[in-house]
Amino acid sequence: MGLSGPDAPDAAAHPAAASVFGDEAGRADVYARLLATKGTEWGLMGPREVDRIWDRHVLNSVAVGEAIPASARVVDVGSGAGLPGIPLALARPDLHVSLLEPLLRRATFLTEVVAELGLGDRVVVVRGRAVPAGDNDPLGHHDRYDAVTSRAVAPLPRLLGWSAPLLREHGTIVALKGASAPDEVAAAAADLKRHRLTASVASVTTHEGADPTWLVVASR
């Protein structure tokens, strides 16, 4: 799975990589290449996504960092191919990120990527799923995190049910959503109240020329 020698990536593969990732631009490029190769081979990324891996996936994911405090403990729910958790960890080396993924194939991919990128000191892969409050918590993850991130995991009411139990008091849920985010928040009003959360919607532009990224930010 290595990308060394003549196949070593160019840190400037995307014009915005250096400005968004700084010293981690090279590792971000390795990750983008892994998504385009192993990610598609393993069925974690569609072949049509290869040409837009940077803008639609890697750079887009960094937006969640706008709502996460310094030195936070973060869990990325349903991490899949590592989005948004791995780009977040690269852009924010002050964070400790747990990638929570129930499926073996995806968890194996994540474990190999974390090793390839040398992120083992601040990123861990946990094979398992988030469970609602009141259910058995075999992983012991309830009430543990300062922030919970997600991307394209579930409709907001269901996502809140999985994410809220993971939060410490005063924690924050940050979900990457589409332009319908305001409607999702309105429709989830009862769920937000049940979980003692107050939600807002933010539009974030990660780099010059990028389309806005919509975030739902729900805090206690």
Secondary structure, 3 states (H helix, E strand, C coil): CCCCHHHCCCCCCCCCHHHHHHHHHHHHHHHHHHHHHHHHHCCCCCHHHHHHHHHHHHHHHHHHHHHCCCCCEEEEECCCCCCCHHHHHHHCCCCEEEEEECCHHHHHHHHHHHHHHCCCCCEEEEECCCCCCCCCCCCCCCCCEEEEEEECCCCHHHHHHHHHHHEEEEEEEEEEECCCHHHHHHHCHHHHHHCCCEEEEEEECCCCCCCCEEEEEEEC
